[in-house]
């Protein structure tokens, strides 16, 4: 392995070791498992099948997974800058893009552990406790199947990865931990509620639901919800589909992840120049 992959791998191993040494992430995973398991038990969907379980978990997931993504990412790039380690790292032959890629890859692995494992455990619990008359593993559309839950889990991780990347961008832009928290909360609220609020505003303005269905997939939560309805819930209850364009929804989630990575790289690469420019402008105004 040589070239850019060497730098990415080096940063990835270092960041992954940092994640493993952080006990709070283990606590976060346990808390998510308790929350998801408790919500599923309260809803009762897990006792009847995988699709009813997904129906019970869909709305809480749209809030819990983005929250976990922001927690995993909001200090990903800030810590090295605050401790001075970033300046040391930049003296080595590691480009900013390689550094950001390595950090994000490690945080994505952490996301798979912190989010993927609890949801997988809950899915296994549904498999083991589902009522006998509904425990039919389908080979065709319209019947409950564990494959549908695996699809749901894949969409959950894709949603979380988008928020990890956006939170990493926040950490690169923030000047302190307090500002990182504030920006992270702002990104979380905008992502979770922004798309739905714009949708309601469009509907209130008289727009036709058919004309705005395509824009639903532009927001990360809207894209996630559309994918779940299209490929999980809809398979059992509305096989004809048509909830959302799969390519547009997947492209939206991937696009948000790439946007976050791009913003993080730009902030690290040009942040000092921007700060210096702003300082010169302030000096001239003051003078």
C-alpha positions in Angstrom: 0.0 0.0 0.0 1.5 3.4 -1.0 0.5 6.9 -1.9 -2.7 8.4 -0.6 -3.9 5.1 0.9 -0.9 5.0 3.2 -1.9 8.4 4.7 -5.6 7.4 5.0 -4.7 4.1 6.6 -2.4 5.7 9.1 -4.9 8.3 10.2 -7.7 5.7 10.2 -5.7 3.4 12.6 -4.9 6.3 14.9 -8.5 7.6 15.0 -9.9 4.1 15.5 -7.6 3.7 18.5 -9.0 6.9 19.9 -12.5 5.7 19.4 -11.8 2.4 21.1 -10.3 4.2 24.1 -13.4 6.4 24.5 -15.7 4.6 27.0 -18.6 7.0 26.3 -19.2 5.4 22.9 -19.8 2.1 24.6 -22.3 3.7 26.9 -23.9 5.4 23.9 -24.4 2.0 22.2 -25.9 0.5 25.4 -28.2 3.5 25.7 -29.3 3.2 22.1 -30.0 -0.5 22.6 -32.2 0.2 25.7 -34.0 3.0 23.9 -34.7 1.0 20.7 -35.6 -2.2 22.5 -37.9 -0.3 24.9 -39.7 1.5 22.2 -40.2 -1.7 20.2 -41.5 -3.5 23.3 -43.9 -0.6 24.0 -45.1 -0.6 20.5 -45.6 -4.3 20.3 -44.6 -4.5 16.6 -41.7 -6.8 17.3 -44.1 -9.6 18.4 -45.8 -9.8 15.1 -43.0 -9.5 12.5 -40.1 -7.5 11.0 -42.2 -5.0 9.0 -44.4 -4.1 12.1 -41.1 -3.7 14.0 -39.8 -1.3 11.4 -43.0 0.7 11.5 -42.6 1.1 15.3 -39.0 2.1 14.9 -39.1 4.4 11.9 -40.0 7.7 13.6 -37.7 7.2 16.7 -34.9 6.2 14.4 -35.2 9.5 12.5 -34.3 11.3 15.7 -32.0 8.8 17.5 -29.7 7.9 14.7 -29.0 11.5 13.6 -28.3 12.3 17.3 -25.8 9.5 17.5 -24.2 10.6 14.3 -23.7 14.1 15.6 -22.3 12.8 18.9 -19.8 10.7 17.0 -18.7 13.5 14.6 -19.0 16.9 16.4 -15.5 16.6 17.9 -13.9 14.4 15.3 -11.7 17.2 13.8 -12.0 19.7 16.6 -10.0 17.7 19.2 -6.8 17.5 17.1 -7.0 21.2 16.4 -7.6 22.2 20.0 -4.8 20.0 21.3 -2.3 21.1 18.7 -1.9 17.6 17.3 -3.3 18.7 13.9 -0.4 21.1 13.4 2.0 18.2 14.1 0.1 15.9 11.8 0.3 18.4 9.0 4.1 18.4 9.2 4.0 14.8 8.0 3.3 13.8 4.3 -0.4 13.5 5.0 -2.7 15.7 2.9 -5.8 17.3 4.3 -8.0 15.1 2.2 -6.3 12.0 3.5 -6.6 13.2 7.1 -10.3 13.9 6.7 -10.9 10.6 4.9 -9.1 8.6 7.6 -11.0 10.3 10.4 -14.4 9.8 8.7 -13.7 6.2 7.9 -12.9 5.5 11.6 -16.0 7.4 12.8 -18.1 5.4 10.3 -16.7 2.2 11.7 -17.7 3.5 15.1 -21.2 4.2 13.8 -21.5 0.6 12.6 -20.6 -0.6 16.1 -22.7 2.0 18.1 -25.8 1.9 15.8 -25.5 -1.2 13.8 -25.0 -3.6 16.7 -28.0 -2.4 18.8 -30.3 -2.5 15.8 -28.9 -6.0 14.8 -29.6 -7.2 18.3 -33.1 -5.9 18.2 -33.6 -7.6 14.9 -32.3 -10.9 16.2 -34.8 -10.5 19.1 -37.6 -10.1 16.7 -36.5 -13.2 14.8 -36.4 -15.2 18.0 -39.7 -14.0 19.5 -42.0 -13.4 16.5 -45.3 -15.2 16.8 -45.4 -18.6 15.0 -48.2 -17.6 12.6 -46.2 -14.6 11.3 -42.7 -16.2 11.3 -42.7 -16.9 7.6 -39.6 -16.0 5.7 -40.7 -14.9 2.3 -39.3 -15.5 -1.1 -41.6 -13.0 -2.7 -43.0 -9.6 -2.1 -45.9 -8.9 0.3 -44.8 -11.3 3.1 -42.8 -10.5 6.2 -39.1 -11.4 5.8 -35.8 -10.8 7.7 -34.4 -9.5 4.5 -36.6 -6.5 4.8 -35.1 -5.7 8.2 -31.6 -6.0 6.8 -32.6 -3.4 4.2 -33.9 -1.2 7.0 -30.6 -1.6 8.8 -28.6 -0.6 5.7 -30.7 2.5 5.3 -30.2 3.3 9.0 -26.4 3.2 8.6 -26.5 5.3 5.5 -28.5 7.9 7.3 -26.1 7.8 10.2 -23.1 8.1 7.9 -24.5 11.3 6.4 -24.9 12.9 9.9 -21.4 11.8 11.0 -19.9 13.5 8.0 -22.0 16.7 8.5 -21.0 16.8 12.2 -17.4 16.4 11.2 -17.7 19.5 9.0 -19.2 21.3 12.1 -16.1 20.2 14.1 -13.8 21.6 11.5 -15.6 24.9 11.4 -16.0 25.3 15.2 -13.5 27.3 17.2 -14.3 25.6 20.5 -16.2 22.7 22.0 -19.1 25.0 23.0 -19.4 26.3 19.5 -19.2 22.8 18.1 -22.0 21.7 20.3 -24.1 24.7 19.2 -23.4 24.1 15.5 -24.0 20.4 16.0 -27.4 21.0 17.6 -28.3 23.4 14.8 -27.3 20.8 12.1 -29.3 18.2 13.9 -32.5 20.3 14.2 -32.1 21.4 10.6 -31.7 17.9 9.3 -34.4 16.3 11.4 -37.0 19.0 11.1 -36.0 21.2 8.2 -37.2 19.0 5.3 -40.5 18.3 6.9 -41.1 22.0 7.7 -40.4 23.0 4.2 -42.7 20.3 3.0 -45.5 21.5 5.2 -44.9 25.0 4.1 -45.2 24.0 0.5 -48.4 22.1 1.2 -49.8 25.0 3.1 -49.0 27.2 0.1 -51.2 25.1 -2.1 -48.6 22.9 -3.8 -49.7 19.5 -5.0 -48.3 16.5 -3.1 -47.5 14.9 -6.4 -45.3 17.9 -7.4 -43.3 18.0 -4.2 -42.8 14.2 -3.7 -39.4 14.5 -5.6 -38.1 17.2 -3.2 -38.9 15.0 -0.2 -35.7 13.0 -1.0 -33.5 16.0 -0.9 -33.4 16.2 3.0 -31.5 13.3 4.7 -34.4 12.3 6.8 -36.8 12.5 3.9 -34.6 10.4 1.8 -34.3 7.8 4.5 -38.0 7.7 5.2 -38.7 7.4 1.5 -36.3 4.5 1.1 -37.8 2.6 4.1 -41.3 3.1 2.7 -40.2 2.1 -0.8 -38.1 -1.0 0.0 -39.3 -2.2 3.4 -42.8 -1.2 4.4 -44.1 -0.8 0.9 -43.0 -4.3 -0.1 -45.5 -5.8 2.4 -48.3 -3.3 2.1 -48.0 -1.5 -1.2 -45.9 -3.6 -3.7 -46.5 -1.1 -6.5 -44.1 1.3 -4.7 -43.8 4.9 -6.0 -43.0 6.5 -2.7 -39.7 7.9 -3.7 -37.1 7.7 -6.5 -34.5 5.2 -5.1 -31.6 6.8 -7.1 -32.5 10.3 -5.9 -32.9 9.2 -2.3 -29.6 7.2 -2.2 -27.9 10.0 -4.1 -29.2 12.5 -1.5 -27.8 10.6 1.5 -24.4 10.0 -0.3 -24.4 13.6 -1.4 -24.8 14.9 2.1 -22.0 12.7 3.3 -19.7 13.9 0.5 -20.8 17.5 1.2 -19.8 17.2 4.9 -16.4 15.7 4.0 -15.8 18.4 1.4 -16.7 21.2 3.9 -14.5 19.6 6.5 -11.5 19.4 4.1 -12.0 23.0 2.9 -12.3 24.3 6.5 -9.0 22.7 7.5 -7.2 23.6 4.3 -8.3 27.2 4.0 -9.5 28.1 7.5 -6.3 29.9 8.5 -6.3 31.9 5.3 -9.9 32.9 5.9 -9.2 33.8 9.5 -6.1 35.9 8.4 -8.2 37.7 5.8 -11.0 38.5 8.3 -8.4 39.7 10.8 -6.9 42.1 8.2 -10.3 43.4 7.3 -11.1 44.0 11.0 -7.7 45.8 11.4 -8.4 48.1 8.5 -11.9 48.9 9.8 -10.6 49.5 13.3 -7.7 51.6 11.9 
